[in-house]
Every structure is written in structure tokens, then in C-alpha cells.
Amino acid sequence: MDIELIGIHKTYGAVHANDDIHLHIPSGTIQGILGENGAGKSTLMKILSGFIDADRGEILFNKVNVEITTPADAIKLGVGMLHQDPLDFPPMKVIDNFIVGSHEKPWVSNIFPDHKEIKGKFQEVQDRLNFSLDPDAYVDSLTVGERQQLEISRMLWLGADVFILDEPTTGISAPQKVKLFETLKLLASEGKTILFVSHKLEDVEELCSRIIVLRKGKLVGSAAPPYTTADLVKLMFGKPVSKSTKQPFTSGGPVLEIQGLSLEANRLAIKDINLVANQGEVIGLAGMEGSGQLEFLHACAGLLHPTAGSLKIDGVELTRKGYHNFLQQGVAYIPASRLEDGLIPGLSLSEHLSLTEKSSSIFIDQEQARASTAERIAAFDIRGTPESKVESLSGGNQQRALLSLLKPGRSLILLEHPTRGLDVESSIYIWNILRDQCKNCSSIIFISSDLEEIIDYSDRVLVFFAGKVSAPIQAEETSTEQLGQLIGGKGWPA
């Protein structure tokens, strides 16, 4: 489908999220959309997919003016959007998720859907895309990559000619990314139009036939192959951006001491983990989703009780103690789901800070809270005000807000995907903050699906595979290829 956006504007108060966007995307194109966090990428995609309305502007499909006010309108016009976190129903089966939104199909519209007919149609889509999903599996048993495959299958069956993907390679394995790219190239070869939103320059350069760059709501440039990474970065940020130099690690003594730790959760058993994490040290956890690294992180936070072994923080035995005991001992946990688990939608930045502060009064000093929040906003470069609701912030600013709530002097900081969905500059900024925490005698343990991030920012690495845990690996002595082999189950001792 040929798409044309003419003069698209969208404002939120004083913020001009989309400022006079003009864009033409021919049929069969894989259009890359780059921009820093808060540049307006998601706003533009949500306008095109019916989740929000533009203040003004026109949208043309195949040179015909269309009006899109709801996601249902978008689907009827052939537009489907794959969100960073798939919008599915985990407690339901794959086949039941597949038919969501397809009530107009004759074999679905009856009170009792014809499951045999539906499964036949489902298999036709699977064969077309070379997927192998089990229709009777429950969605909560699928990996993120498989959930993406389910959503792409559903959109294709609903008649989508335009596929919008928002940060689709975040949280999936390297083989799953290869499969995703193969699928998108196949769809483009059939005349489908692909809009690929990402902060990962290497993904956009590898996949996309053309790229546009947004900055502060404006379309500031475009590019075609062959791409130059330095030029794209300069378009995104208005200046060159380089990674900070990794500082050598100097041990200040043990923070976390684990001996013979065994865990059981989600039908996964992990046995005999031994680790000492030292002050000033960063330890990365690598592995395919569901391999045990999340369970290990939960055990280090007191969210999962071990079945055997010992766990100490600063020499204090905390085995089988609860989360509040770990919290009192100086452990901080920052989850990947910022709005679901980390922040409280509906509350402002000032209200979040007030919740973390101890007070002898039953009343909150609002002026003091606003002043303290303004200081945190400046210190952590958050693009918002003390009155900003957290759900109105971009992903990068939500992550900075979470870090701003960290109390100083934490012994152990645990993070799930600390830079998930963040642009290059925001990722560097986040890690500068975390490294400063390490200088103050903290130790950091983090999960990431980005192997380059693991190597760039870790001192040592633990690899997880099907419940097995590697011995600690020196980050400077390994490579993404070696870690990839271990993550895929190769190179482990017999």
C-alpha cells in the first residue's frame, strides 16, 4: 500500500510531538524510522494506527484521503501495529488470540466458532510465513519472538497491508531476529509496506530500504543505502555521540556472596550457583528468555526463595528472607516493565519522589517535594516537570525517572534490561549514572538481550542456558560470537 502523510501535527500542552510531518512511503518499502527517545516516532505511528488523533494533517492510502480515529478503523483500512510489548492475552491459547478482532469472518462470527476451520486458516498463515507455532499452546508459554510471530500472523489474516513495528528486536534472541527480518522481507516482496521503528542503528541499516530521522518532533533528514552510521547519529542528535571509555574495575570487597544456590520456578530448575559480586563491579547476565537469568535476579532481590544454598549481602545472611529484608540491607531492584512494575501510572514525578522519602509528618510538604523533584529532573536530565504524569514520559525518560528514585548508598543494584527501547545517547547517559553508583561502592547485576551491551558495560558475565549457569567469564576476554554460542547451548562442558 502506498502511504502519504501530509502536514501531520500533534501537540501535548507545550510539547510539539509531531511538527508538520510530510512523508511518502511507496508499496513494498521497508521504511526505517529513527530518532532519539521523545523525538515523536511513537506518536506518528500511533496516529497512523488509530491509537491517537492528529491535531491536523492528512493521511492518504493509494492516493485516497482516509480518516483513522480508532485501531479498528486502521485494521479495516489494512494497518496493523506490533507494539514493543505485544498486545495479546497471555492466559489464552494461541488459536484464541489469533481470532481476536476477526468477528466478521464467517467461521468466527457464530456463537460457537468453527475451531477446525480456524485452525486450518491458522496453519495456512503459518505455512506462508514459515512459522511453527502450536495453536493449542498458551501464550504465556511463548517467548517474545514467538508472540511477535503470533501477532504478525493475526494481522496478516485480518488483511493488513501495512505493518508498523515498534522496537521489535528488543528482548528477542539473535536467531529470532534473523527470522523476523526474513518475514518482513517476504512481506515487502509481496507488496506490503513495513514501517520499522528502532533505536538500533545496526538493525535499521541491515533491514531497511530507506530511513527517515525525527528530532524534537520534526523530520530532519532521510537516507538511502549505503548508510553511514556517523551521519545517522548526527541526524538523530544534532551532534556526534561516542561511548564513554570503560574504566578498569578495582575490587572494594564482596557485596553479594552466593554458595551452592539452587532455584526452582516456572518448571525450571537451576542448581549450584556460586558467585561473589564485589564493590564497584558490574556483572551481566546473558541468555535466551526463560533460561533462568530472571529467576536468579529475583533470588538476589528476595523475590524468589532458593531451595538450597546460601545468599549474603554485605556479610548478612538473607537466604529465604523477604524482599523488605533485602531492601533494608541496601538492595535496589529496577524492573523492565517500567509502568507495570516500576512506576505508578496516574501519579506525577513529584508524587513518586514523595512516596520514596521518609517523613515525620503525616502531611506532604508540596513545595519541598516540587523543589526536590526539580533538582532530580535536572540531575538526571528528565524531559518533564514535577507535575508530569509518568505515563506521559517517553521510555528513556521513564527509565531516568526510575533511576532518580534510587536512594544513595545502595549496596546492590539489580536491573532488568536497563536500556531496553532507549536510543544511543540515553543508553550512554543511563550507564554513566550506573557507573557513578559503582564508584560509591555499589555492585550492579543486570540482564540484557543485547550482547554488545553485556560486553561493553560488564566486568564479568554469567551465561544461562536451560537452567545451567556458566562460570563467570571476563567480559574483556570474550566476544558476542562466543556468548552467542553459549546462549545457543554450544560449548558447554559435557
Sequence and secondary structure as in RCSB ss.txt:
>XXXX:A:sequence
MDIELIGIHKTYGAVHANDDIHLHIPSGTIQGILGENGAGKSTLMKILSGFIDADRGEILFNKVNVEITTPADAI
KLGVGMLHQDPLDFPPMKVIDNFIVGSHEKPWVSNIFPDHKEIKGKFQEVQDRLNFSLDPDAYVDSLTVGERQQL
EISRMLWLGADVFILDEPTTGISAPQKVKLFETLKLLASEGKTILFVSHKLEDVEELCSRIIVLRKGKLVGSAAP
PYTTADLVKLMFGKPVSKSTKQPFTSGGPVLEIQGLSLEANRLAIKDINLVANQGEVIGLAGMEGSGQLEFLHAC
AGLLHPTAGSLKIDGVELTRKGYHNFLQQGVAYIPASRLEDGLIPGLSLSEHLSLTEKSSSIFIDQEQARASTAE
RIAAFDIRGTPESKVESLSGGNQQRALLSLLKPGRSLILLEHPTRGLDVESSIYIWNILRDQCKNCSSIIFISSD
LEEIIDYSDRVLVFFAGKVSAPIQAEETSTEQLGQLIGGKGWPA
>XXXX:A:secstr
  EEEEEEEEEETTEEEEEEEEEEE TT EEEEEE TTSSHHHHHHHHTTSS  SEEEEEETTEEE   SHHHHH
HTTEEEE SS    TTSBHHHHHTTT TTSTTTSSSS  HHHHHHHHHHHHHHHT    TTSBGGGS HHHHHHH
HHHHHHHTT SEEEEESTTTT  HHHHHHHHHHHHHHHHTT EEEEE S HHHHHHH SEEEEEETTEEEEEE S
S  HHHHHHHHHSS              EEEEEEEEEEEETTEEEEEEEEEEETT EEEEE STTSSHHHHHHHH
HTSS  SEEEEEETTEE TT  HHHHHHTTEEEE S IIIIIS TT BHHHHHHHHS  SSSS  HHHHHHHHHH
HHHHTT SS TT BGGGS HHHHHHHHHHT  TT SEEEEESTTTT  HHHHHHHHHHHHHHHHTT EEEEE S 
HHHHHHH SEEEEEETTEE   EEGGG  HHHHHHHHTT S   
